Amino acid sequence: MAREWEAVIGLEVHCQLKTGTKVWCGCSTDYDNAKPNTHVCPICLGHPGVLPKLNEKVLDYAIKAGLALNCDINKESKFDRKNYFYPDTPKNYQITQFDKPYAENGYLDIKLNSGREKRIGITRIHIEEDAGKSIHTTNESFVNFNRASMPLIEIVSEPDIRTPEEAYEYLNTLKTAIKYTGISDVSMELGSLRCDANVSVREKGTEKFGTRTETKNLNSFKAVAKAIEYEIGRQIELIENGGVVEQETLLWDEANGVTRVMRSKEEANDYRYFPEPDLVKVIIDNDRLERLKAEMPESKIDKVKRFIKEYDLKEKDAEILSNEIELADYFEQVAKYSNNSKSSSNWIITEVLRVLKEENKEITDFSIRAEHLAKIIKLIDNGTISSKIAKKVFEMKLTDSRDPEEIVKVEGLTQVSDSSEIEKIVDEVIANNPKMVEDYKQADEGRKPRVLKGLMGQVMKITKGKANPKLVTELFEKKL
Amino acid sequence: MKKLYKLTAKELSKLLKEKKIKAVDIVNSIFERINEVEDKIGSFVYLDKENALEQAKKVDEKIEKGIELKPLEGIPVAIKDNMVSNGEPTTASSKILSNYKGIYDATVVKLIKDEGMILIGKTNMDEFAMGSTTKTSFIKESKNPWDLERVPGGSSGGSATAVAAQEVILTLGSDTGGSIRQPAAFCGVVGLKPTYGRVSRYGLIAFGSSLDQIGPFGKTVEDVAMFMNVIAKHDEMDTTSLNIETPDYTKNLNEDIKGLKIGIPKEYFIDGMDNEVKKAIENAIEEYKKMGAEIVEISLLHTEYAPSTYYIIAPAEASSNLARFDGIRYGYRTENYKDIKDLYIKTRSEGFGDEVKRRIMIGTYVLSAGYYDAYYKQAQKVRRLIKNDFDKAFKNVDVILTPATPNTAFKLTDKKSPVEMYLEDVFTISANLAGIPGIVIPTGKNKNGLPIGMQLLGKHFDETTLLKVANNFEKRAYRIELPDNI
C-alpha cells in the first residue's frame, strides 16, 4: 500500500509598519518615490558613535498587531543583535528580538473553502529593523539605505498548517486582521508584506517532524501556495525514492515554478545573538496596553457578527462587506443614510464591487459618496424612481458629481405616478394588444403575473421606464 | 602672575569674569605650551588653533558686552579621538577611520559648545580604546610627562597627558575598564568615570557598550566637578542615559567628612602589588582617619573574576560594535579586491591593528553558537555577582578606597604579554562591570618621582560623595604639582 504523507507548514511573515518614521531615528518612511539615500541620517546609516532609540509609535503599532492576533503581550521584553555582514546592513548587525519577543501565544481562525474552520497558532511576533537594498548592474553595485531601519514585525506561525490552501487562507486572514488595525498596508506588491515558508513532510499519523526547508522570495499569496505545493511534492518524491530531505534555504523560481537552493545548512550563518546593550528593556505597562486595547478597531469576526445581528444580513454578505474595513464603513454609512440595510448591502455587493473590480479601484477611491448611494436607494423606496431608473442614475453618478435627486429632477427621470396619465397609457396598451389581453384572461393564477409582465413592458416602453410599476399593476388588474 | 596654562579652570574662570585676562590670552598661552612640549609628549592627534581663537574672541566679546559667562565658558578643552564632532576628524586613532570626519556632534560635544568652552582638538588614544598604554594608536605614541620613557597609560592616554603636561585645562576621556582612571593614576591628574548612564554616550565610538562611559580629566577635583556640571545631563538620544536631575557637583565639595564610612576591600591588596603603591594607599587611609572618617574593612568576594568577566563581555560587544567598519560607507577601503567578501577581509585586515583584531576574534569566539553558554552567558552571571558584592558593601559604607593600579607607569619598552597587559586594569574593571562611579586622584609619588593614584568608588549616581571625599584629600592631605620642565 502506498504510504500516506502529511505536510507540516509554518509561515514567517514580515510586515512593514506605516509609522511615518523609522524604528531608531526620525527619518521618514515614505521613501517609495524618493531618490536613493535621501531618507537617511547618521543613525540609520550606522555612523560611528550613534545609538538607536526605539520609536514609541513602532511599539504601539506592534502591540496592536499582537492584540489583533490574540497574542499575550509580554510586560517585559528585550532587543538582541543578530550579527552578519551584508553591504546593505549598515551596522552589520540587525537589531531584533531573539529569546524574549514582545508578543507570544496567539492564534488566527481561518475558514476553508469547504466551510471547515481551523485555528492556526501564532508562536510569536517580534519587532525588528529592515535592511537597505542592493542594486547590481553588470559591473557595479550600489546600495540604497532608504529602507534601512524601516520598522518591521515578524509574525511566526506554529507549524499548524497542513495544505497550500490553509497557507493561502491563513495569509488572507492575517492580512485582513492586520489591515483592520491600520498599522500596515500589508501589500506584497508594495513590499510591506513578505513571507517565508517552512515546509516538511511526515508519514500520516506520526508525531515527529521531518527535516524542513525554508523557501524565500515569495511575492504573492498564490506564489506561497504554489511553492508549498511544489515543495511538498518534491520532498515526498525524494523520500519515496530513498532520498533524504536536507535542511536548506530555498528560493522560489516563479518563472519555472520550482524551488532552488540558496544555501545549505553547512553554509548557514552563526548569527552570534546577544542582548543589545544600547537599548533598555522594553517595558509595556498596563496603562499603555489598556489605551491600545481601547484604540483597537472592532475585529472582522466581531464586525461580521454585528452586521448579521444589527442589519439582518446573510452571513455571506456580512463576510463580503467586512473583508475590508473601509468597505464595511462605507456600507454602514449607506445603511445609516438610506435606512435600508438590505438594499444597501445588495447595491454594494452587486454594483459597487463590480465597478471597483472593473476599474481596479479601492473603495476609498470610489466616486459615489455613501450619502449619494443612500439617496438613490431612498428614491426607490419612496417611489420616486424605479429600480431600473436607479441603475441608470447609478451609472451616471460614476462620472457625475451632482446629487442624485438633482439628476433625477433635471433629467426628468421621476416616476410617473399620476394615475390619470398612466390610465390613458394602460388603456392604449390594452387596446393595442388584444392577443395578450385575451391570453391574460385565460391564464390560470400561476401564469397571470408572467403575462402581466409583458403588458407592463409595453407601458414601460412608452413611458421610458418612468411609470410607477405598482400603479400600473393595479390598473391592469382592475381593468382586466 | 603664573603662566595661564598652569592655572585651573576655576582660577581662569575667575580671572575672565574679573576682566583681568581674555579668553584669547588663555588660548594663546596653551598653544604656546603645546608648541613647547607637544613634540615630546604626543598628546594630540588633531588641533585647530584658528577655530579655538575664533571661539575665544566670541567669549571676549561677550565679556565686553557685560554678558555673564557660564562657569566654564572660555576654558580650553580637548576630547578623546573617539568622540564625534561635526566636520572634524574623528578616527578613534585607527587606520580604518583615518580619513573619517564626523557628520554630527556627539552629545558631550554639543554640551561643551553650549557651555562656550573652547574645543582645541582631539587627543591620542589606544585604537578604539583598546589598550592600557596608548601604544596601540595607529597615529602616534604618547609619552608620560613625568618620564618620557614611560607610558602614560591608556586608553585615554592623550587626554591624561594633555592635562598633566599642562597643554590644556580640561579633557574628556572614556572608560570601559579603567581607561580614564589608570592613565590619571600614571599621569598624576584627577580622572572620573561617572556612573554608567550619567553622561550620554551618544557620539562616543562604541567599544563595550554596556561598560563605556565618558568622563572628565582635570588638574583638581574641583575642576572635574565643574566639568561634570556641564556634561552630566540626561540625553534622549541615549536610552541608557538616566532621566534624573543633575546635582551641582561643586556645592558639597568642601564639606568635611567626619563620620563618613570608607570601605577598604581586602581583595584589592594583592600579591605582586608595588610596595610603594601599597604604602601610599596606607598613608591615604591614615589621612582620612585624621579627617574623622571611619575606616571599615570590607570584602568584595568576586573581585578576582572581574578581569576574566570583563575580557569576555567587552570583546563580545566590541566584535559586534566594530562590525560596521567595513569600507562600504565610510572610512578606509582596501585598494584591490575581487568580490565583496574579499573587500571586507582586506579592508578589515589592513584597517585594524593587532590588539583590535585580537579582541574581535575573542568576542566572535565567545558569542559563537557552541560557546555562548560557556563564556558570554557565564560572564553575565558573574557580572551580576560582582554587582551584588558592591550593593552589599554600600549598605555599610559610603565610599570604597582602593589603589588605582598595581604599579606606577612602566617603560614604553617593557614587553608585556596581552594577558599581563589586561591585568593593568585589575582594580578599575569592577566599577565598569557594576556601573558604579570611580574617581582617581594623586596620592603621592614613588622614589622615581612617578605619581601614584588612589581610587575611590561610589554608589550609583553618588558622584557628589566621591568628589567630596576626593576634594578633602586634595585640600587637606596632598596635591601634586604638575611637571613644568618637560
Contacts between the chains, C-beta under 8 A, distances in Angstrom:
chain1	res1	chain2	res2	distance
A	42	B	103	5.7
A	42	B	104	5.0
A	45	B	329	6.2
A	46	B	324	4.7
A	46	B	329	7.4
A	47	B	84	7.6
A	47	B	103	6.3
A	47	B	104	7.4
A	47	B	329	8.0
A	47	B	330	7.1
A	48	B	84	6.1
A	48	B	90	6.8
A	48	B	92	7.2
A	48	B	97	6.8
A	48	B	100	7.1
A	48	B	102	7.9
A	48	B	205	4.5
A	48	B	324	7.4
A	48	B	325	7.8
A	49	B	82	7.7
A	49	B	83	7.3
A	49	B	84	4.4
A	49	B	90	7.7
A	49	B	102	7.9
A	49	B	106	5.9
A	49	B	202	7.0
A	49	B	203	4.3
A	49	B	204	5.5
A	49	B	205	4.9
A	49	B	206	7.1
A	50	B	104	7.8
A	50	B	202	7.1
A	50	B	203	7.4
A	51	B	201	6.5
A	51	B	202	5.2
A	51	B	237	6.2
A	51	B	238	5.2
A	51	B	239	7.2
A	51	B	240	8.0
A	52	B	239	7.8
A	53	B	236	7.0
A	53	B	237	6.3
A	53	B	238	7.8
A	53	B	239	5.5
A	54	B	239	7.0
A	81	B	320	5.4
A	83	B	319	7.7
A	83	B	320	5.4
A	83	B	323	6.3
A	83	B	367	7.4
A	85	B	323	6.8
A	85	B	326	6.7
A	85	B	344	5.8
A	87	B	326	8.0
A	87	B	328	5.3
A	87	B	340	6.1
A	90	B	324	6.6
A	90	B	329	6.7
A	91	B	323	6.7
A	91	B	324	4.8
A	92	B	323	3.6
A	92	B	324	5.5
A	92	B	326	6.1
A	93	B	320	5.4
A	93	B	323	5.9
A	141	B	340	7.8
A	143	B	328	7.1
A	143	B	329	8.0
A	270	B	368	5.3
A	270	B	369	4.9
A	272	B	319	7.7
A	272	B	320	7.4
A	272	B	364	6.8
A	272	B	367	3.9
A	272	B	368	5.9
A	272	B	369	7.5
A	272	B	372	7.7
A	273	B	367	7.8
A	273	B	372	7.9
A	274	B	316	6.2
A	274	B	317	7.8
A	274	B	320	7.2
A	274	B	367	5.5
A	274	B	372	7.5
A	274	B	376	6.2
A	277	B	208	7.8
A	277	B	209	3.8
A	277	B	210	3.9
A	277	B	240	7.8
A	277	B	317	5.8
A	278	B	206	7.6
A	278	B	209	5.2
A	278	B	239	7.3
A	278	B	240	6.9
A	279	B	239	5.6
A	279	B	240	7.9
A	280	B	239	4.9
A	280	B	240	6.1
